[in-house]
């Protein structure tokens, strides 16, 4: 497999991390060690597992893509929760949601 930095899904997931950090920056301070932290960790997990998986072969490679897909799914729920709680900017929520859906679709194809 090519260097993980060449993978479009890794590049998009890195952009997703940046957007999640921007979104959560506006969350209430009391969420700093709760939802903010969870969302950031889930977002960072996606490109991290893509990178680790790309260094593996066979079943190991797929396994890490499945973990990345799970982290992205976790983030999807957290983004929806933060939207319902009216945390953060609506435009940032939309940007995160659109890119997250794209990353989820790409990862889903990689796990089949």
N, C-alpha and C positions, 0 to 999 in steps of 0.2 A: 504494500500500500504506500501511496505517496506520503510525504510529510504531512502531519495532521494540520499544519498551518495552511496547506493548499486545499483542504476540504472546505467546500462552501458551507456545509452545516456547522463546522467549527467556527468559521468567520462570522456567520450569522448569530451563533450562540454567544460569541464574545460581544457582539453588538447588543444582544439582548441583556447581557450582564450590565453593560453601561446604562441602558435604559432603565433597568430595574433599580439600580443605584440612584438614578436621577428621580425616579418616581417615589422611592421610599424616603428620600431626603426631606420630602414635604409631609411625611407622616407625623402624627403627634409624638412628642418626646416619650410619653409613657409606653409607646410601642417599640422603642429602640431595642429592647432586649427580648421582644416577643415577635410580633408579625414582621417587623422590619428585618430582624436578624434571620428569621426563617426564610423569608423571600430571597434575601441576598445569598444565603447558603445554598438554597435550591438552585438559584440561577448560576452560581459559580460551579456547582456540581456538573452542570450540563457540558460545558466545554472541557472541563477537567477530565470527565470520563470518556469523552470522545478522544481526547489526546492520549490518555492511557490505553484505551482500547486499540487505537491505531498502531500502537507499538507491539501489539499482541498478534497472534495468529489463530486461525480456526475458531473454535467455540469461544475462546477467551475474548476475541475481538467482538463477537456478537453480544456476549455477556455484558461488556462495558457499554455498548450502545443501548442495550435494554435498560441498564441502570440510568443512563443519560435520559432516556425516554421517560422513565419513572420520575426522575427529578423534574423534568419539564412538566409532567402531568401534575405533580405536587404544586409546582409554581402556578399552574393554570388555576387551581382551586384557590390558592392564596391571593392571586390577582383578583379573582371574582369576589372573594371575601372583602378585600380592601375596597373594591368598588362599591359593594353593598354598604360598607361602613362609611362610605364617602370620604375615604382617606386619599389624599393626593389629587393631582390635577387630572381632569377628564381627558385632555389631549394626550397626556403621558400614558394614561391607562390604555387608550386606544392604540398608541404606538406599540406598547408592550404586547398587547393582545394580538395584534396583527403579526408581529414578528414571531411571537411564541407559537402561534398556529402554524406558521411556515416551518419553524424548526421541528415542531411535533410531526408534521407530515413527512419531512425529510427523514427524521429518525425512525418513524414507523416503517418506511420503505427499507431502511438499513437493517431492521430487526427481523424482517421476514425471511 
